[in-house]
Amino acid sequence: MNELMHKPNVLMKEPFGFLNHLEKAIDACFACIPRPRPAAKSISSSRLVAHRGAHDNNHLVQENTHAAFEAALALGCFGIEFDVHASADGVLVVNHDVTLKRLWGHDIDIQSHTFKELRAHAPALPSLAEVVTQYGKRMHLFIELKTPFNAVDTLIDALKNLTPCLDYHLLSLDDTLLPALNLFPKQALLLVPEHNNVNAFYNLTLKHQYGGILSHYALLSAQKIKQLKAVQQMVGVGFVNSKFSLYREINRGIPYLFTNNALAVSAYLKALHG
């Protein structure tokens, strides 16, 4: 999902530092504004996606690990979102950052080391193949490809037993990456806009008939939501982390709801289902 949302504990340079603080202020505001209870039809269409799995802010459950994905499965999440990079020996590794420093305490570049070397420093670091084996067909997989990405053949092999769109979608913040994925159906490819390219990605999605848009909720207008749904494209937003932000997005007709607070939000959604 949005890189602005991917770096919560990294001091970001201006103007992104300002935008990061603004985003947190918006989240806090939306969490406090009461919203009407969504209609039953909209509730039934809601699909909760655990962003990087059902991790927690105290790092008791680390993001992008089997523990986080197992927690999401136990909570009944529709899907999980996670990030992949290729290691030096071509293994697709599940980790958000380009190095192991933030999560695992080792300033080691993923693309410069073999998977065996990476695993020696971070034993809980999953591979895409392992995630597919463990969770494929049990939850929907939203796989964000980090650039540069040159492991298309490996990706195809890892996903060969899954059905595009039904079992997984491929995400990217970089529109130049998508043409290289021409062996996948366009409907399985999703663009993730940032604050400065929403209109451009929206137009590209319609022009090339990609699968849809996943965006921060503050970036996706009601008009764009309506137009995307009119041509049967996927619409998803993040990050729905509170009861009232959940209500707001369901009321806006958003079916795919990405969260960094899967434990609480899954409970709110279950309460709506009654």
C-alpha positions as CSV (number, residue, x, y, z in Angstrom):
1,M,0.0,0.0,0.0
2,N,0.9,3.7,0.0
3,E,4.5,4.3,0.8
4,L,3.5,7.3,2.9
5,M,1.8,4.7,5.2
6,H,4.7,2.2,5.0
7,K,7.1,4.2,7.1
8,P,5.4,5.1,10.3
9,N,8.6,4.9,12.4
10,V,11.0,6.4,10.0
11,L,11.8,10.2,10.1
12,M,10.8,11.3,6.7
13,K,12.1,14.3,4.8
14,E,9.9,17.2,3.9
15,P,7.3,17.4,2.4
16,F,6.7,13.7,3.3
17,G,7.2,14.3,7.0
18,F,4.5,16.9,7.0
19,L,2.2,14.6,5.0
20,N,2.8,11.7,7.4
21,H,1.8,13.9,10.4
22,L,-1.2,15.2,8.5
23,E,-2.3,11.6,7.7
24,K,-2.1,10.7,11.4
25,A,-4.1,13.8,12.3
26,I,-6.8,12.9,9.7
27,D,-6.9,9.3,11.1
28,A,-7.4,10.6,14.6
29,C,-10.1,13.0,13.5
30,F,-12.0,10.3,11.5
31,A,-11.8,8.0,14.5
32,C,-13.7,10.5,16.6
33,I,-16.5,11.5,14.1
34,P,-19.6,9.3,14.7
35,R,-20.9,7.6,11.5
36,P,-24.3,5.9,10.9
37,R,-24.4,2.2,11.1
38,P,-23.9,0.8,7.5
39,A,-26.7,-0.9,5.6
40,A,-26.8,-4.7,5.7
41,K,-26.1,-5.0,2.0
42,S,-22.9,-2.9,2.3
43,I,-21.8,-4.8,5.4
44,S,-22.1,-8.1,3.6
45,S,-19.9,-6.9,0.8
46,S,-17.1,-5.8,3.1
47,R,-13.8,-7.7,2.9
48,L,-11.2,-7.0,5.6
49,V,-7.5,-7.2,4.6
50,A,-4.7,-7.3,7.2
51,H,-2.0,-5.0,5.9
52,R,1.3,-6.9,6.4
53,G,-0.8,-9.4,8.4
54,A,-2.4,-8.9,11.8
55,H,0.7,-7.4,13.4
56,D,0.7,-5.1,16.4
57,N,2.5,-1.8,17.3
58,N,4.3,-3.5,20.3
59,H,6.0,-5.9,17.9
60,L,4.7,-8.9,19.8
61,V,3.5,-10.0,16.4
62,Q,5.9,-8.9,13.8
63,E,4.6,-7.6,10.4
64,N,5.0,-9.8,7.3
65,T,5.6,-13.0,9.3
66,H,3.8,-16.3,9.6
67,A,2.7,-15.2,13.1
68,A,1.0,-12.1,11.6
69,F,-0.6,-14.1,8.8
70,E,-1.8,-16.9,11.1
71,A,-3.3,-14.2,13.4
72,A,-5.1,-12.7,10.4
73,L,-6.5,-16.1,9.5
74,A,-7.6,-16.7,13.0
75,L,-9.5,-13.4,13.0
76,G,-11.3,-14.3,9.9
77,C,-9.8,-11.7,7.6
78,F,-10.6,-12.0,3.9
79,G,-7.0,-11.5,2.9
80,I,-3.5,-10.4,3.7
81,E,-1.3,-7.8,2.1
82,F,2.4,-8.3,2.0
83,D,5.6,-7.1,0.2
84,V,8.1,-9.1,-1.8
85,H,11.7,-8.5,-2.9
86,A,14.0,-10.9,-4.8
87,S,17.1,-12.1,-3.0
88,A,20.5,-12.4,-4.7
89,D,19.7,-16.0,-5.7
90,G,16.2,-15.2,-7.0
91,V,14.1,-16.2,-4.0
92,L,11.1,-14.0,-3.5
93,V,11.4,-12.8,0.1
94,V,8.5,-11.4,2.2
95,N,9.7,-8.1,3.7
96,H,8.6,-4.5,3.3
97,D,12.0,-2.7,3.4
98,V,14.9,-3.3,1.1
99,T,17.1,-4.2,4.1
100,L,16.6,-6.2,7.3
101,K,17.5,-3.3,9.5
102,R,14.2,-1.9,10.8
103,L,12.5,-5.2,11.6
104,W,15.4,-7.5,12.2
105,G,18.2,-5.3,13.4
106,H,20.6,-6.1,10.6
107,D,21.6,-3.6,8.0
108,I,21.7,-6.2,5.2
109,D,20.4,-5.5,1.7
110,I,18.0,-8.2,0.6
111,Q,18.9,-8.1,-3.1
112,S,22.6,-8.5,-2.4
113,H,22.3,-11.7,-0.2
114,T,21.1,-15.2,-0.8
115,F,17.9,-16.4,1.0
116,K,20.0,-18.7,3.1
117,E,22.1,-15.8,4.3
118,L,19.1,-13.6,5.0
119,R,17.4,-16.5,6.9
120,A,20.5,-16.9,9.1
121,H,20.0,-13.3,10.3
122,A,16.2,-13.4,10.4
123,P,14.9,-16.9,11.0
124,A,11.3,-15.8,10.8
125,L,11.7,-14.2,7.4
126,P,9.2,-15.9,5.1
127,S,9.5,-16.6,1.4
128,L,6.6,-16.1,-1.0
129,A,6.6,-19.8,-1.8
130,E,6.1,-20.6,1.9
131,V,3.3,-18.0,2.2
132,V,1.5,-19.4,-0.8
133,T,1.8,-22.9,0.5
134,Q,0.5,-22.0,3.9
135,Y,-2.2,-19.5,3.1
136,G,-3.0,-19.7,-0.6
137,K,-6.8,-20.4,-1.1
138,R,-7.3,-19.9,2.6
139,M,-7.1,-16.1,2.4
140,H,-6.8,-13.8,-0.6
141,L,-3.2,-12.7,-1.2
142,F,-2.5,-9.1,-2.1
143,I,1.1,-9.2,-3.2
144,E,3.0,-5.9,-3.4
145,L,6.0,-6.1,-5.8
146,K,8.8,-3.8,-4.7
147,T,10.9,-2.2,-7.4
148,P,13.2,-2.9,-9.0
149,F,11.6,-6.3,-9.7
150,N,13.1,-8.7,-12.2
151,A,11.9,-12.1,-11.0
152,V,8.7,-12.5,-13.1
153,D,9.5,-16.2,-13.9
154,T,9.9,-17.0,-10.2
155,L,6.7,-15.1,-9.4
156,I,4.8,-17.1,-12.1
157,D,6.1,-20.4,-10.7
158,A,5.3,-19.4,-7.1
159,L,1.7,-18.7,-8.1
160,K,1.1,-21.5,-10.6
161,N,-1.3,-23.4,-8.3
162,L,-3.4,-20.3,-7.6
163,T,-6.0,-18.6,-9.8
164,P,-5.4,-14.9,-10.6
165,C,-8.2,-12.5,-9.2
166,L,-9.8,-15.4,-7.4
167,D,-6.9,-16.2,-5.1
168,Y,-4.5,-13.3,-5.5
169,H,-3.8,-9.8,-6.9
170,L,-0.5,-8.1,-7.6
171,L,0.1,-4.6,-6.4
172,S,2.5,-1.9,-7.3
173,L,3.2,1.8,-6.6
174,D,5.2,1.9,-9.8
175,D,3.1,1.8,-13.0
176,T,6.2,1.1,-15.1
177,L,6.4,-2.3,-13.5
178,L,3.0,-3.5,-14.7
179,P,3.9,-4.0,-18.4
180,A,6.5,-6.6,-17.5
181,L,3.7,-8.6,-15.9
182,N,2.0,-9.3,-19.2
183,L,1.7,-13.0,-18.5
184,F,-0.8,-12.2,-15.8
185,P,-4.3,-11.1,-16.5
186,K,-4.6,-7.3,-16.4
187,Q,-7.5,-7.7,-14.0
188,A,-5.1,-9.2,-11.5
189,L,-2.9,-6.1,-11.5
190,L,-3.7,-3.2,-9.1
191,L,-2.1,0.3,-8.9
192,V,-1.5,2.0,-5.6
193,P,-1.4,5.8,-6.0
194,E,0.4,8.2,-3.7
195,H,-0.6,11.7,-2.9
196,N,0.8,13.2,-6.1
197,N,-0.3,10.7,-8.8
198,V,-3.9,9.7,-7.9
199,N,-5.4,11.2,-11.2
200,A,-2.6,9.7,-13.3
201,F,-3.0,6.2,-11.8
202,Y,-6.7,6.5,-12.0
203,N,-6.5,7.3,-15.7
204,L,-3.9,4.5,-16.4
205,T,-6.1,2.0,-14.7
206,L,-9.1,2.9,-16.9
207,K,-7.0,3.2,-20.1
208,H,-5.2,-0.2,-19.7
209,Q,-8.1,-2.0,-18.0
210,Y,-6.1,-3.0,-15.0
211,G,-7.9,-4.6,-12.0
212,G,-8.4,-1.4,-10.0
213,I,-7.1,1.0,-7.4
214,L,-6.0,0.6,-3.8
215,S,-5.5,4.0,-2.1
216,H,-5.5,5.8,1.1
217,Y,-9.1,6.7,1.9
218,A,-8.3,10.4,1.9
219,L,-7.1,10.2,-1.7
220,L,-10.1,8.5,-3.2
221,S,-13.1,10.7,-4.0
222,A,-16.7,9.6,-4.2
223,Q,-16.7,10.4,-7.9
224,K,-13.7,8.1,-8.6
225,I,-15.2,5.4,-6.5
226,K,-18.4,5.5,-8.5
227,Q,-16.6,5.5,-11.9
228,L,-14.3,2.6,-11.0
229,K,-17.2,0.5,-9.8
230,A,-19.2,1.4,-12.9
231,V,-16.6,-0.4,-15.0
232,Q,-16.3,-3.2,-12.4
233,Q,-12.9,-2.4,-11.2
234,M,-11.7,-3.2,-7.7
235,V,-11.7,-0.4,-5.2
236,G,-9.9,-0.7,-1.9
237,V,-8.8,1.8,0.8
238,G,-6.4,1.9,3.7
239,F,-6.0,2.3,6.5
240,V,-9.2,1.5,8.3
241,N,-8.1,1.4,11.9
242,S,-11.1,2.5,13.9
243,K,-14.8,1.8,14.3
244,F,-15.9,5.1,12.7
245,S,-13.4,4.9,9.8
246,L,-14.8,1.4,9.2
247,Y,-18.3,2.7,9.2
248,R,-17.4,5.6,6.9
249,E,-15.8,3.4,4.2
250,I,-18.5,0.8,4.3
251,N,-21.0,3.6,3.9
252,R,-19.0,4.9,0.9
253,G,-19.4,1.4,-0.7
254,I,-15.8,0.4,-0.4
255,P,-15.6,-3.4,-0.4
256,Y,-11.9,-4.0,0.3
257,L,-10.8,-2.5,3.6
258,F,-7.1,-2.6,4.5
259,T,-6.2,-2.3,8.1
260,N,-3.2,-2.1,10.4
261,N,-5.4,-2.8,13.4
262,A,-6.9,-6.2,12.4
263,L,-7.7,-7.3,15.9
264,A,-10.0,-4.3,16.7
265,V,-11.4,-3.8,13.3
266,S,-12.3,-7.4,12.7
267,A,-14.3,-7.2,16.0
268,Y,-16.2,-4.1,14.8
269,L,-17.0,-5.8,11.5
270,K,-18.2,-9.0,13.3
271,A,-20.4,-6.9,15.5
272,L,-22.0,-5.3,12.4
273,H,-22.7,-8.8,11.0
274,G,-24.4,-9.6,14.2
